[in-house]
């Protein structure tokens, strides 16, 4: 096996059985010193902010205590909390390896290439042995085309882990992930982030055979927040939504007979209006 499963399958986003929280990341990098040109590193394309690939679940933290109560008046909120824990863990598990590896580039000096691209080369120490990384960014108008290649140990980083593009200094982006355990390295998932009429969003789409087309989406537009899960193209999404005033609701097929279930500002069950 060329890579550990946690590294090569960075897009197991719809595997609902996975209940793993984001591990603390010890990141260290070392950059290549020799540049083929004398261009200033300040001219390199802007790396996306890893914070754009995160979502704020802190409002639902209260559910960890309320679930210990057996009074039943918080059932709707607690049910939403338990589901958000799973979905949040899926998102973090999906993004932990690539964002950890990508984040090292923020502390690495890029090297200019003759074709206009820039390459960040470094070792990623996020696993029990180093992974060699080559991150390539090629400016093209108002977009930047990205490609990350990796290799175990001291091997040349030849396997494409993810590729895609960003715009707006990384405020919008789209990455495709490849399954490095399959000889053809097929696309097994994708993430998209940016802003739309519903605010900031982060979206995962599975391209694996057993869950192809499943979409997990997070929208954040304070005071409104939404998590939605659409199992396959054309299906009605399940959702969890909450607001800054404490109210919220969820709608999922296996709870409350599939009807929307709401809670008030004290997270107590209430009839939906």
Secondary structure as UniProt FT lines:
FT   HELIX           5..8
FT   TURN            10..11
FT   TURN            13..14
FT   TURN            16..17
FT   HELIX           41..43
FT   HELIX           50..53
FT   HELIX           58..62
FT   HELIX           63..66
FT   TURN            67..68
FT   TURN            73..74
FT   HELIX           75..103
FT   HELIX           104..107
FT   STRAND          111..112
FT   TURN            114..115
FT   STRAND          117..124
FT   STRAND          131..140
FT   TURN            141..142
FT   STRAND          143..152
FT   TURN            153..154
FT   STRAND          159..167
FT   TURN            168..171
FT   STRAND          172..178
FT   TURN            180..181
FT   TURN            183..184
FT   STRAND          187..196
FT   TURN            197..198
FT   STRAND          199..206
FT   HELIX           209..211
FT   TURN            212..213
FT   STRAND          215..221
FT   TURN            222..223
FT   STRAND          224..230
FT   TURN            233..234
FT   STRAND          238..243
FT   TURN            244..245
FT   STRAND          248..251
FT   TURN            253..254
FT   HELIX           256..258
FT   STRAND          261..263
FT   TURN            265..266
FT   STRAND          269..270
//
